[in-house]
Each structure stands twice: as C-alpha cells, then as structure tokens.
C-alpha cells in the first residue's frame, strides 16, 4: 500500500512538477531581473520598500 | 491588465507595486500599454525564464517587503482579494 502511495506521488510529481515542488505562500520569492516598458526591473529593487504584485499572464491584447 | 490600471491608485495607496509579466517582447508591451493606458511596468519575459522560476499559468503573486511570497492567486486576477491580502500585510510587523 505504501509503495502504491509513493508511486502515485512520484507520478504526480512528474506530471505536475510545480504542484509538488512549486512555490507556496511563505516561500522566498525567487529573485529576478527583466526588461520592461519602464526599463530594467529587479525584484531586489523593491525589497524593503514596496509590496510587489507580480501578475503573470499569457499574452498582450487578450482579456485580463 | 486593464483591471489593474483601474485599481492602480488603490494598490499604490497600500504601497504596492503592480508588475505585469508575459512572454511578449517590449515593443508589443509598449503598444499594449499605450492602448490601455497602463501606467505600471510590463516585463518582457520572452524566454519565460522568470515564469520558470515561479509557476506556470495565469497566476498572481503578492510578495512582501522582505521578499516573501504571502499570497498566490490562480486564474484571472481578482483585485478585491489581492487588495485585502495586501491590507493584511500592513497590519503585521515587518
């Protein structure tokens, strides 16, 4: 039974790696740097200054 | 992204910086920003390097001033819930 559970968990982790190993509330946000419409943005620039709302979306000129 | 712009002053009043991010390039982002009148930055994650660090899909992260993820919202952003979460952070000592 235990082997079955471990196997299922392993398969889920392969299919949905972000579910198994992904980020959760309470985790440290990965530092990033990227080019934006307002110059280079670094997460580190906001630390100690502002809360950051980082909104991932799929494509410009679509809803949302 | 339009909804973020509509509520931008509410986010700003809570000392929060909104950052939009998608795989579009900067030129496309600029046209999109102009069309919608977006005043917050859009990051061009063209090689999806940043997305890979975070999570796939339509997802919004609230990151506090210590760089800790405090709230993850999957699906279309719901500003009301995001603003509530940011308000909660204010009450907790940093």
Backbone of each chain as nested JSON, in Angstrom:
{
  "chains": [
    {"id": "A", "residues": [
      {"number": 1, "name": "UNK", "atoms": {"N": [0.84, -1.213, 0.0], "CA": [0.0, 0.0, 0.0], "C": [0.871, 1.258, 0.0]}},
      {"number": 2, "name": "UNK", "atoms": {"N": [1.903, 1.201, 0.851], "CA": [2.814, 2.34, 0.952], "C": [3.538, 2.56, -0.383]}},
      {"number": 3, "name": "UNK", "atoms": {"N": [3.926, 1.44, -1.006], "CA": [4.629, 1.522, -2.29], "C": [3.723, 2.168, -3.33]}},
      {"number": 4, "name": "UNK", "atoms": {"N": [2.444, 1.779, -3.298], "CA": [1.481, 2.343, -4.242], "C": [1.389, 3.857, -4.043]}},
      {"number": 5, "name": "UNK", "atoms": {"N": [1.297, 4.273, -2.789], "CA": [1.18, 5.699, -2.482], "C": [2.408, 6.476, -2.98]}},
      {"number": 6, "name": "UNK", "atoms": {"N": [3.568, 5.938, -2.688], "CA": [4.816, 6.59, -3.101], "C": [4.883, 6.669, -4.627]}},
      {"number": 7, "name": "UNK", "atoms": {"N": [4.469, 5.578, -5.285], "CA": [4.495, 5.566, -6.753], "C": [3.567, 6.622, -7.332]}},
      {"number": 8, "name": "UNK", "atoms": {"N": [2.36, 6.693, -6.755], "CA": [1.387, 7.685, -7.243], "C": [1.929, 9.098, -7.033]}},
      {"number": 9, "name": "UNK", "atoms": {"N": [2.506, 9.341, -5.86], "CA": [3.06, 10.663, -5.555], "C": [4.179, 11.005, -6.535]}},
      {"number": 10, "name": "UNK", "atoms": {"N": [4.964, 9.994, -6.856], "CA": [6.08, 10.212, -7.783], "C": [5.563, 10.563, -9.175]}},
      {"number": 11, "name": "UNK", "atoms": {"N": [4.539, 9.831, -9.61], "CA": [3.967, 10.091, -10.943], "C": [3.344, 11.498, -10.988]}},
      {"number": 12, "name": "UNK", "atoms": {"N": [2.637, 11.859, -9.911], "CA": [2.044, 13.207, -9.864], "C": [3.142, 14.263, -9.944]}},
      {"number": 13, "name": "UNK", "atoms": {"N": [4.245, 14.011, -9.231], "CA": [5.332, 14.998, -9.243], "C": [5.948, 15.136, -10.629]}},
      {"number": 14, "name": "UNK", "atoms": {"N": [5.896, 14.055, -11.412], "CA": [6.416, 14.13, -12.785], "C": [5.443, 14.886, -13.689]}},
      {"number": 15, "name": "UNK", "atoms": {"N": [4.151, 14.638, -13.483], "CA": [3.137, 15.277, -14.332], "C": [2.946, 16.749, -13.99]}},
      {"number": 16, "name": "UNK", "atoms": {"N": [2.988, 17.049, -12.686], "CA": [2.73, 18.423, -12.241], "C": [3.863, 18.865, -11.314]}},
      {"number": 17, "name": "UNK", "atoms": {"N": [5.05, 19.074, -11.872], "CA": [6.19, 19.367, -11.003], "C": [5.975, 20.597, -10.121]}},
      {"number": 18, "name": "UNK", "atoms": {"N": [5.208, 21.596, -10.649], "CA": [5.009, 22.816, -9.858], "C": [4.109, 22.559, -8.648]}},
      {"number": 19, "name": "UNK", "atoms": {"N": [3.241, 21.52, -8.772], "CA": [2.389, 21.183, -7.629], "C": [3.227, 20.533, -6.529]}},
      {"number": 20, "name": "UNK", "atoms": {"N": [4.177, 19.727, -6.938], "CA": [4.977, 19.001, -5.959], "C": [6.085, 19.86, -5.368]}},
      {"number": 21, "name": "UNK", "atoms": {"N": [6.714, 20.649, -6.219], "CA": [7.898, 21.383, -5.769], "C": [7.719, 22.893, -5.883]}},
      {"number": 22, "name": "UNK", "atoms": {"N": [6.543, 23.309, -6.34], "CA": [6.335, 24.72, -6.658], "C": [6.302, 25.611, -5.441]}},
      {"number": 23, "name": "UNK", "atoms": {"N": [6.123, 26.885, -5.727], "CA": [6.153, 27.883, -4.677], "C": [4.833, 27.913, -3.917]}},
      {"number": 24, "name": "UNK", "atoms": {"N": [4.95, 28.21, -2.642], "CA": [3.772, 28.377, -1.802], "C": [3.905, 29.676, -1.027]}},
      {"number": 25, "name": "UNK", "atoms": {"N": [2.788, 30.101, -0.474], "CA": [2.84, 31.262, 0.405], "C": [3.794, 30.932, 1.548]}},
      {"number": 26, "name": "UNK", "atoms": {"N": [4.634, 31.882, 1.903], "CA": [5.63, 31.645, 2.948], "C": [7.014, 31.366, 2.389]}},
      {"number": 27, "name": "UNK", "atoms": {"N": [7.071, 31.005, 1.111], "CA": [8.374, 30.76, 0.472], "C": [9.026, 32.082, 0.08]}},
      {"number": 28, "name": "UNK", "atoms": {"N": [10.324, 32.047, -0.023], "CA": [11.072, 33.196, -0.51], "C": [10.789, 33.345, -2.009]}},
      {"number": 29, "name": "UNK", "atoms": {"N": [10.473, 34.543, -2.442], "CA": [10.216, 34.774, -3.869], "C": [11.544, 34.717, -4.622]}},
      {"number": 30, "name": "UNK", "atoms": {"N": [11.616, 33.943, -5.712], "CA": [12.871, 33.903, -6.474], "C": [13.217, 35.293, -7.012]}},
      {"number": 31, "name": "UNK", "atoms": {"N": [14.458, 35.691, -6.856], "CA": [14.881, 36.997, -7.369], "C": [14.896, 36.944, -8.886]}},
      {"number": 32, "name": "UNK", "atoms": {"N": [14.495, 38.034, -9.512], "CA": [14.501, 38.07, -10.977], "C": [14.874, 39.459, -11.457]}},
      {"number": 33, "name": "UNK", "atoms": {"N": [15.237, 39.494, -12.715], "CA": [15.569, 40.748, -13.371], "C": [15.015, 40.64, -14.779]}},
      {"number": 34, "name": "UNK", "atoms": {"N": [14.356, 41.678, -15.263], "CA": [13.812, 41.61, -16.609], "C": [13.634, 42.986, -17.225]}},
      {"number": 35, "name": "UNK", "atoms": {"N": [13.633, 43.023, -18.541], "CA": [13.42, 44.279, -19.251], "C": [11.916, 44.555, -19.283]}},
      {"number": 36, "name": "UNK", "atoms": {"N": [11.545, 45.8, -19.032], "CA": [10.121, 46.14, -19.02], "C": [9.877, 47.391, -19.847]}},
      {"number": 37, "name": "UNK", "atoms": {"N": [8.613, 47.783, -19.901], "CA": [8.238, 49.014, -20.592], "C": [8.799, 50.245, -19.882]}},
      {"number": 38, "name": "UNK", "atoms": {"N": [9.261, 50.056, -18.644], "CA": [9.829, 51.184, -17.889], "C": [11.252, 50.88, -17.455]}},
      {"number": 39, "name": "UNK", "atoms": {"N": [12.001, 50.232, -18.334], "CA": [13.399, 49.928, -18.041], "C": [13.565, 48.585, -17.351]}},
      {"number": 40, "name": "UNK", "atoms": {"N": [14.776, 48.345, -16.865], "CA": [15.071, 47.056, -16.229], "C": [14.42, 47.023, -14.84]}},
      {"number": 41, "name": "UNK", "atoms": {"N": [13.756, 45.911, -14.556], "CA": [13.082, 45.731, -13.27], "C": [13.783, 44.606, -12.529]}},
      {"number": 42, "name": "UNK", "atoms": {"N": [14.123, 44.882, -11.281], "CA": [14.698, 43.838, -10.424], "C": [13.848, 43.735, -9.177]}},
      {"number": 43, "name": "UNK", "atoms": {"N": [13.527, 42.515, -8.792], "CA": [12.75, 42.334, -7.562], "C": [13.499, 42.955, -6.381]}},
      {"number": 44, "name": "UNK", "atoms": {"N": [14.832, 42.809, -6.409], "CA": [15.634, 43.307, -5.278], "C": [15.48, 44.821, -5.077]}},
      {"number": 45, "name": "UNK", "atoms": {"N": [15.125, 45.543, -6.154], "CA": [14.946, 46.999, -6.039], "C": [13.775, 47.367, -5.122]}},
      {"number": 46, "name": "UNK", "atoms": {"N": [12.819, 46.452, -4.988], "CA": [11.611, 46.763, -4.207], "C": [11.692, 46.29, -2.767]}},
      {"number": 47, "name": "UNK", "atoms": {"N": [12.663, 45.419, -2.494], "CA": [12.74, 44.845, -1.149], "C": [13.014, 45.954, -0.129]}},
      {"number": 48, "name": "UNK", "atoms": {"N": [12.254, 45.901, 0.944], "CA": [12.381, 46.918, 1.987], "C": [11.661, 48.207, 1.65]}},
      {"number": 49, "name": "UNK", "atoms": {"N": [11.049, 48.252, 0.454], "CA": [10.384, 49.489, 0.033], "C": [8.908, 49.289, -0.264]}},
      {"number": 50, "name": "UNK", "atoms": {"N": [8.616, 48.284, -1.074], "CA": [7.243, 48.099, -1.527], "C": [6.827, 46.639, -1.542]}},
      {"number": 51, "name": "UNK", "atoms": {"N": [5.519, 46.458, -1.433], "CA": [4.943, 45.137, -1.685], "C": [4.865, 44.998, -3.205]}},
      {"number": 52, "name": "UNK", "atoms": {"N": [5.17, 43.838, -3.731], "CA": [5.113, 43.637, -5.179], "C": [3.949, 42.704, -5.543]}},
      {"number": 53, "name": "UNK", "atoms": {"N": [3.154, 43.148, -6.504], "CA": [2.087, 42.304, -7.057], "C": [2.573, 41.881, -8.439]}},
      {"number": 54, "name": "UNK", "atoms": {"N": [3.013, 40.632, -8.546], "CA": [3.601, 40.124, -9.787], "C": [2.541, 39.293, -10.511]}},
      {"number": 55, "name": "UNK", "atoms": {"N": [2.03, 39.841, -11.619], "CA": [0.89, 39.213, -12.3], "C": [1.326, 38.607, -13.632]}},
      {"number": 56, "name": "UNK", "atoms": {"N": [1.418, 37.29, -13.635], "CA": [1.743, 36.585, -14.881], "C": [0.483, 36.463, -15.732]}},
      {"number": 57, "name": "UNK", "atoms": {"N": [0.629, 36.706, -17.027], "CA": [-0.488, 36.469, -17.948], "C": [0.073, 35.93, -19.254]}},
      {"number": 58, "name": "UNK", "atoms": {"N": [-0.824, 35.494, -20.131], "CA": [-0.36, 34.757, -21.305], "C": [0.076, 35.642, -22.461]}},
      {"number": 59, "name": "UNK", "atoms": {"N": [-0.73, 36.667, -22.755], "CA": [-0.46, 37.399, -23.985], "C": [-1.087, 38.786, -23.954]}},
      {"number": 60, "name": "UNK", "atoms": {"N": [-0.364, 39.757, -24.536], "CA": [-0.918, 41.109, -24.691], "C": [-2.115, 41.063, -25.644]}},
      {"number": 61, "name": "UNK", "atoms": {"N": [-2.938, 42.062, -25.547], "CA": [-4.111, 42.217, -26.427], "C": [-5.11, 41.068, -26.272]}},
      {"number": 62, "name": "UNK", "atoms": {"N": [-5.107, 40.462, -25.083], "CA": [-6.161, 39.494, -24.753], "C": [-6.785, 39.988, -23.455]}},
      {"number": 63, "name": "UNK", "atoms": {"N": [-7.922, 39.455, -23.091], "CA": [-8.617, 39.978, -21.915], "C": [-7.817, 39.72, -20.649]}},
      {"number": 64, "name": "UNK", "atoms": {"N": [-7.971, 40.602, -19.704], "CA": [-7.312, 40.433, -18.397], "C": [-5.997, 41.164, -18.342]}}
    ]},
    {"id": "B", "residues": [
      {"number": 1, "name": "UNK", "atoms": {"N": [-5.042, 43.132, -17.394], "CA": [-4.149, 44.245, -17.052], "C": [-4.921, 45.557, -16.929]}},
      {"number": 2, "name": "UNK", "atoms": {"N": [-6.014, 45.621, -17.68], "CA": [-6.852, 46.822, -17.632], "C": [-7.43, 47.022, -16.23]}},
      {"number": 3, "name": "UNK", "atoms": {"N": [-7.826, 45.919, -15.626], "CA": [-8.41, 45.987, -14.276], "C": [-7.379, 46.491, -13.266]}},
      {"number": 4, "name": "UNK", "atoms": {"N": [-6.122, 46.104, -13.448], "CA": [-5.069, 46.601, -12.552], "C": [-4.937, 48.114, -12.692]}},
      {"number": 5, "name": "UNK", "atoms": {"N": [-5.006, 48.581, -13.935], "CA": [-4.893, 50.016, -14.153], "C": [-6.049, 50.762, -13.478]}},
      {"number": 6, "name": "UNK", "atoms": {"N": [-7.259, 50.198, -13.601], "CA": [-8.43, 50.85, -12.998], "C": [-8.291, 50.984, -11.482]}},
      {"number": 7, "name": "UNK", "atoms": {"N": [-7.631, 49.976, -10.862], "CA": [-7.471, 49.987, -9.399], "C": [-6.07, 50.4, -8.971]}},
      {"number": 8, "name": "UNK", "atoms": {"N": [-5.291, 50.935, -9.895], "CA": [-3.875, 51.211, -9.597], "C": [-3.697, 52.125, -8.378]}},
      {"number": 9, "name": "UNK", "atoms": {"N": [-4.554, 53.133, -8.264], "CA": [-4.41, 54.063, -7.125], "C": [-4.642, 53.334, -5.801]}},
      {"number": 10, "name": "UNK", "atoms": {"N": [-5.519, 52.318, -5.823], "CA": [-5.765, 51.548, -4.586], "C": [-4.519, 50.749, -4.208]}},
      {"number": 11, "name": "UNK", "atoms": {"N": [-3.879, 50.142, -5.219], "CA": [-2.639, 49.404, -4.942], "C": [-1.555, 50.368, -4.452]}},
      {"number": 12, "name": "UNK", "atoms": {"N": [-1.465, 51.511, -5.117], "CA": [-0.419, 52.481, -4.752], "C": [-0.628, 53.014, -3.334]}},
      {"number": 13, "name": "UNK", "atoms": {"N": [-1.888, 53.199, -2.953], "CA": [-2.148, 53.73, -1.607], "C": [-1.747, 52.72, -0.533]}},
      {"number": 14, "name": "UNK", "atoms": {"N": [-1.625, 51.456, -0.916], "CA": [-1.163, 50.426, 0.027], "C": [0.334, 50.148, -0.158]}},
      {"number": 15, "name": "UNK", "atoms": {"N": [1.009, 51.04, -0.855], "CA": [2.447, 50.92, -1.087], "C": [2.799, 49.642, -1.864]}},
      {"number": 16, "name": "UNK", "atoms": {"N": [1.934, 49.287, -2.794], "CA": [2.188, 48.083, -3.592], "C": [2.517, 48.471, -5.036]}},
      {"number": 17, "name": "UNK", "atoms": {"N": [3.495, 47.778, -5.581], "CA": [3.898, 47.988, -6.979], "C": [3.338, 46.855, -7.83]}},
      {"number": 18, "name": "UNK", "atoms": {"N": [2.51, 47.204, -8.801], "CA": [1.985, 46.191, -9.715], "C": [2.978, 45.988, -10.859]}},
      {"number": 19, "name": "UNK", "atoms": {"N": [3.288, 44.725, -11.154], "CA": [4.145, 44.386, -12.292], "C": [3.417, 43.327, -13.129]}},
      {"number": 20, "name": "UNK", "atoms": {"N": [3.16, 43.646, -14.387], "CA": [2.588, 42.645, -15.294], "C": [3.732, 41.921, -15.984]}},
      {"number": 21, "name": "UNK", "atoms": {"N": [3.547, 40.661, -16.295], "CA": [4.624, 39.905, -16.936], "C": [4.059, 38.839, -17.871]}},
      {"number": 22, "name": "UNK", "atoms": {"N": [4.554, 38.852, -19.11], "CA": [4.136, 37.839, -20.088], "C": [5.304, 37.618, -21.047]}},
      {"number": 23, "name": "UNK", "atoms": {"N": [5.194, 36.615, -21.927], "CA": [6.307, 36.355, -22.856], "C": [6.384, 37.345, -24.025]}},
      {"number": 24, "name": "UNK", "atoms": {"N": [5.496, 38.313, -24.097], "CA": [5.559, 39.297, -25.19], "C": [6.827, 40.136, -25.091]}},
      {"number": 25, "name": "UNK", "atoms": {"N": [7.294, 40.642, -26.233], "CA": [8.503, 41.477, -26.189], "C": [8.156, 42.919, -25.789]}},
      {"number": 26, "name": "UNK", "atoms": {"N": [9.201, 43.711, -25.542], "CA": [8.992, 45.064, -25.021], "C": [8.183, 45.927, -25.992]}},
      {"number": 27, "name": "UNK", "atoms": {"N": [8.447, 45.794, -27.293], "CA": [7.72, 46.601, -28.275], "C": [6.219, 46.305, -28.227]}},
      {"number": 28, "name": "UNK", "atoms": {"N": [5.878, 45.032, -28.159], "CA": [4.461, 44.639, -28.063], "C": [3.865, 45.162, -26.756]}},
      {"number": 29, "name": "UNK", "atoms": {"N": [4.633, 45.03, -25.681], "CA": [4.178, 45.53, -24.38], "C": [3.911, 47.03, -24.445]}},
      {"number": 30, "name": "UNK", "atoms": {"N": [4.783, 47.738, -25.156], "CA": [4.626, 49.206, -25.235], "C": [3.346, 49.577, -25.97]}},
      {"number": 31, "name": "UNK", "atoms": {"N": [3.076, 48.856, -27.06], "CA": [1.84, 49.126, -27.813], "C": [0.614, 48.808, -26.967]}},
      {"number": 32, "name": "UNK", "atoms": {"N": [0.7, 47.675, -26.266], "CA": [-0.402, 47.236, -25.401], "C": [-0.642, 48.258, -24.275]}},
      {"number": 33, "name": "UNK", "atoms": {"N": [0.459, 48.716, -23.672], "CA": [0.359, 49.696, -22.577], "C": [-0.272, 50.99, -23.061]}},
      {"number": 34, "name": "UNK", "atoms": {"N": [0.135, 51.385, -24.27], "CA": [-0.382, 52.637, -24.834], "C": [-1.881, 52.51, -25.093]}},
      {"number": 35, "name": "UNK", "atoms": {"N": [-2.258, 51.372, -25.661], "CA": [-3.678, 51.17, -25.988], "C": [-4.557, 51.186, -24.74]}},
      {"number": 36, "name": "UNK", "atoms": {"N": [-4.06, 50.576, -23.67], "CA": [-4.867, 50.502, -22.443], "C": [-4.554, 51.623, -21.457]}},
      {"number": 37, "name": "UNK", "atoms": {"N": [-3.523, 52.415, -21.766], "CA": [-3.133, 53.484, -20.849], "C": [-2.543, 52.948, -19.549]}},
      {"number": 38, "name": "UNK", "atoms": {"N": [-1.752, 51.876, -19.653], "CA": [-1.175, 51.274, -18.447], "C": [-0.022, 52.126, -17.924]}},
      {"number": 39, "name": "UNK", "atoms": {"N": [-0.057, 52.415, -16.637], "CA": [0.995, 53.246, -16.044], "C": [1.981, 52.428, -15.209]}},
      {"number": 40, "name": "UNK", "atoms": {"N": [1.743, 51.136, -15.109], "CA": [2.679, 50.275, -14.375], "C": [3.493, 49.467, -15.395]}},
      {"number": 41, "name": "UNK", "atoms": {"N": [4.674, 48.986, -15.012], "CA": [5.537, 48.304, -15.991], "C": [5.019, 46.923, -16.398]}},
      {"number": 42, "name": "UNK", "atoms": {"N": [5.295, 46.588, -17.643], "CA": [5.073, 45.223, -18.125], "C": [6.444, 44.633, -18.429]}},
      {"number": 43, "name": "UNK", "atoms": {"N": [6.732, 43.493, -17.845], "CA": [8.037, 42.855, -18.044], "C": [7.95, 41.902, -19.235]}},
      {"number": 44, "name": "UNK", "atoms": {"N": [8.969, 41.981, -20.102], "CA": [9.041, 41.098, -21.28], "C": [9.826, 39.846, -20.908]}},
      {"number": 45, "name": "UNK", "atoms": {"N": [9.104, 38.798, -20.571], "CA": [9.742, 37.532, -20.178], "C": [9.787, 36.633, -21.418]}},
      {"number": 46, "name": "UNK", "atoms": {"N": [10.489, 37.119, -22.442], "CA": [10.411, 36.483, -23.767], "C": [10.884, 35.023, -23.765]}},
      {"number": 47, "name": "UNK", "atoms": {"N": [11.885, 34.718, -22.951], "CA": [12.344, 33.325, -22.904], "C": [11.698, 32.554, -21.742]}},
      {"number": 48, "name": "UNK", "atoms": {"N": [10.738, 33.203, -21.089], "CA": [9.978, 32.607, -19.972], "C": [10.873, 32.161, -18.82]}},
      {"number": 49, "name": "UNK", "atoms": {"N": [12.007, 32.841, -18.708], "CA": [12.963, 32.493, -17.657], "C": [12.368, 32.772, -16.269]}},
      {"number": 50, "name": "UNK", "atoms": {"N": [11.672, 33.904, -16.17], "CA": [11.116, 34.274, -14.859], "C": [9.931, 33.369, -14.513]}},
      {"number": 51, "name": "UNK", "atoms": {"N": [9.093, 33.11, -15.529], "CA": [7.953, 32.216, -15.286], "C": [8.415, 30.854, -14.76]}},
      {"number": 52, "name": "UNK", "atoms": {"N": [9.499, 30.363, -15.331], "CA": [10.004, 29.05, -14.902], "C": [10.438, 29.063, -13.434]}},
      {"number": 53, "name": "UNK", "atoms": {"N": [10.871, 30.243, -12.96], "CA": [11.259, 30.356, -11.553], "C": [10.033, 30.322, -10.647]}},
      {"number": 54, "name": "UNK", "atoms": {"N": [8.896, 30.755, -11.204], "CA": [7.68, 30.882, -10.41], "C": [6.722, 29.729, -10.667]}},
      {"number": 55, "name": "UNK", "atoms": {"N": [5.723, 29.943, -11.477], "CA": [4.68, 28.929, -11.633], "C": [4.043, 29.081, -12.995]}},
      {"number": 56, "name": "UNK", "atoms": {"N": [3.692, 27.976, -13.646], "CA": [3.042, 28.114, -14.948], "C": [1.602, 28.605, -14.803]}},
      {"number": 57, "name": "UNK", "atoms": {"N": [1.105, 29.201, -15.862], "CA": [-0.308, 29.578, -15.888], "C": [-0.557, 31.028, -15.547]}},
      {"number": 58, "name": "UNK", "atoms": {"N": [-1.835, 31.316, -15.432], "CA": [-2.286, 32.663, -15.097], "C": [-2.274, 32.766, -13.596]}},
      {"number": 59, "name": "UNK", "atoms": {"N": [-1.276, 33.416, -13.046], "CA": [-1.136, 33.404, -11.583], "C": [-0.522, 34.718, -11.106]}},
      {"number": 60, "name": "UNK", "atoms": {"N": [-1.009, 35.175, -9.976], "CA": [-0.548, 36.446, -9.421], "C": [0.041, 36.2, -8.034]}},
      {"number": 61, "name": "UNK", "atoms": {"N": [1.223, 36.769, -7.814], "CA": [1.915, 36.611, -6.541], "C": [1.941, 37.945, -5.794]}},
      {"number": 62, "name": "UNK", "atoms": {"N": [1.681, 37.893, -4.493], "CA": [1.897, 39.059, -3.641], "C": [3.166, 38.776, -2.842]}},
      {"number": 63, "name": "UNK", "atoms": {"N": [4.163, 39.65, -3.033], "CA": [5.475, 39.465, -2.396], "C": [5.69, 40.616, -1.412]}},
      {"number": 64, "name": "UNK", "atoms": {"N": [5.954, 40.303, -0.15], "CA": [6.095, 41.374, 0.839], "C": [7.475, 42.036, 0.753]}},
      {"number": 65, "name": "UNK", "atoms": {"N": [7.667, 43.035, 1.607], "CA": [8.909, 43.819, 1.535], "C": [10.148, 43.026, 1.912]}},
      {"number": 66, "name": "UNK", "atoms": {"N": [9.932, 41.882, 2.556], "CA": [11.068, 41.013, 2.884], "C": [11.365, 40.012, 1.773]}},
      {"number": 67, "name": "UNK", "atoms": {"N": [10.594, 40.104, 0.689], "CA": [10.813, 39.186, -0.427], "C": [10.18, 37.823, -0.204]}},
      {"number": 68, "name": "UNK", "atoms": {"N": [9.182, 37.777, 0.671], "CA": [8.492, 36.507, 0.947], "C": [7.136, 36.512, 0.24]}},
      {"number": 69, "name": "UNK", "atoms": {"N": [6.825, 35.401, -0.418], "CA": [5.522, 35.265, -1.074], "C": [4.462, 35.137, 0.01]}},
      {"number": 70, "name": "UNK", "atoms": {"N": [3.478, 36.022, -0.014], "CA": [2.452, 35.992, 1.037], "C": [1.112, 35.506, 0.528]}},
      {"number": 71, "name": "UNK", "atoms": {"N": [0.911, 35.572, -0.786], "CA": [-0.388, 35.17, -1.324], "C": [-0.217, 34.801, -2.79]}},
      {"number": 72, "name": "UNK", "atoms": {"N": [-0.846, 33.698, -3.183], "CA": [-0.803, 33.262, -4.58], "C": [-2.237, 33.146, -5.068]}},
      {"number": 73, "name": "UNK", "atoms": {"N": [-2.544, 33.843, -6.138], "CA": [-3.899, 33.8, -6.689], "C": [-3.856, 33.215, -8.094]}},
      {"number": 74, "name": "UNK", "atoms": {"N": [-4.504, 32.078, -8.257], "CA": [-4.525, 31.422, -9.566], "C": [-5.701, 31.952, -10.378]}},
      {"number": 75, "name": "UNK", "atoms": {"N": [-5.564, 31.906, -11.682], "CA": [-6.645, 32.34, -12.571], "C": [-6.617, 33.841, -12.802]}},
      {"number": 76, "name": "UNK", "atoms": {"N": [-7.698, 34.345, -13.326], "CA": [-7.773, 35.778, -13.595], "C": [-7.596, 36.548, -12.286]}},
      {"number": 77, "name": "UNK", "atoms": {"N": [-6.812, 37.632, -12.31], "CA": [-6.614, 38.383, -11.067], "C": [-7.935, 38.954, -10.553]}},
      {"number": 78, "name": "UNK", "atoms": {"N": [-8.135, 38.841, -9.247], "CA": [-9.293, 39.443, -8.591], "C": [-8.761, 40.494, -7.625]}},
      {"number": 79, "name": "UNK", "atoms": {"N": [-8.86, 41.733, -8.065], "CA": [-8.213, 42.826, -7.332], "C": [-8.689, 42.948, -5.89]}},
      {"number": 80, "name": "UNK", "atoms": {"N": [-9.972, 42.713, -5.693], "CA": [-10.516, 42.898, -4.351], "C": [-9.788, 41.989, -3.353]}},
      {"number": 81, "name": "UNK", "atoms": {"N": [-9.635, 40.727, -3.73], "CA": [-8.96, 39.768, -2.851], "C": [-7.483, 40.124, -2.699]}},
      {"number": 82, "name": "UNK", "atoms": {"N": [-6.865, 40.572, -3.789], "CA": [-5.445, 40.951, -3.722], "C": [-5.26, 42.127, -2.757]}},
      {"number": 83, "name": "UNK", "atoms": {"N": [-6.141, 43.118, -2.886], "CA": [-6.039, 44.303, -2.022], "C": [-6.271, 43.929, -0.553]}},
      {"number": 84, "name": "UNK", "atoms": {"N": [-7.196, 43.013, -0.309], "CA": [-7.447, 42.55, 1.067], "C": [-6.186, 41.913, 1.651]}},
      {"number": 85, "name": "UNK", "atoms": {"N": [-5.526, 41.09, 0.838], "CA": [-4.31, 40.415, 1.312], "C": [-3.201, 41.421, 1.606]}},
      {"number": 86, "name": "UNK", "atoms": {"N": [-3.089, 42.436, 0.768], "CA": [-2.047, 43.448, 0.982], "C": [-2.355, 44.251, 2.252]}},
      {"number": 87, "name": "UNK", "atoms": {"N": [-3.636, 44.515, 2.479], "CA": [-4.035, 45.223, 3.708], "C": [-3.654, 44.429, 4.949]}},
      {"number": 88, "name": "UNK", "atoms": {"N": [-3.814, 43.095, 4.853], "CA": [-3.468, 42.236, 5.999], "C": [-1.975, 42.342, 6.312]}},
      {"number": 89, "name": "UNK", "atoms": {"N": [-1.155, 42.444, 5.258], "CA": [0.301, 42.538, 5.445], "C": [0.67, 43.791, 6.223]}},
      {"number": 90, "name": "UNK", "atoms": {"N": [-0.058, 44.861, 5.929], "CA": [0.245, 46.146, 6.579], "C": [0.135, 46.046, 8.094]}},
      {"number": 91, "name": "UNK", "atoms": {"N": [-0.81, 45.226, 8.538], "CA": [-1.062, 45.148, 9.982], "C": [-0.012, 44.317, 10.707]}},
      {"number": 92, "name": "UNK", "atoms": {"N": [0.678, 43.455, 9.937], "CA": [1.688, 42.617, 10.577], "C": [3.022, 43.364, 10.628]}},
      {"number": 93, "name": "UNK", "atoms": {"N": [3.715, 43.276, 11.766], "CA": [5.012, 43.941, 11.815], "C": [5.991, 43.293, 10.842]}},
      {"number": 94, "name": "UNK", "atoms": {"N": [6.755, 44.109, 10.172], "CA": [7.725, 43.583, 9.2], "C": [8.964, 43.071, 9.91]}}
    ]}
  ]
}
